[in-house]
Amino acid sequence: MPTYEWLDAFGLDLKKLTPAQRAAFEQAILMFVADLKAGTGFRKGLRVKKMQGHDHIWEMTFGDDWRATFEYGETQVPGEIHITWRRIGTHKVFKRP
């Protein structure tokens, strides 16, 4: 199971989501984790890709127009990927990913 943490900015963003938006993110996370465990890449529906102009930051799409940014962190548990969630919200989060 991948380990994770989130930046303070992510936590503040998360509190602003509606229950429906948060549920959409939680569903996306289930797919995200399953794809990480499978090790065969992310499914197209999540649209995971590196952010333009930020070599170490990645973005993921969930819901209609919602994004989450993350980066791969230093392994916390041997053999498990570590994710640091950075921001979550609309395209506005790209201004300060």
PyMOL commands that set and color helices and strands:
alter all, ss='L'
color gray80, all
select helices_A, chain A and resi 8-16+19-38+44-46+91-95
alter helices_A, ss='H'
color red, helices_A
select strands_A, chain A and resi 3-6+49-50+58-62+66-73+82-89
alter strands_A, ss='S'
color yellow, strands_A
deselect
rebuild
show_as cartoon
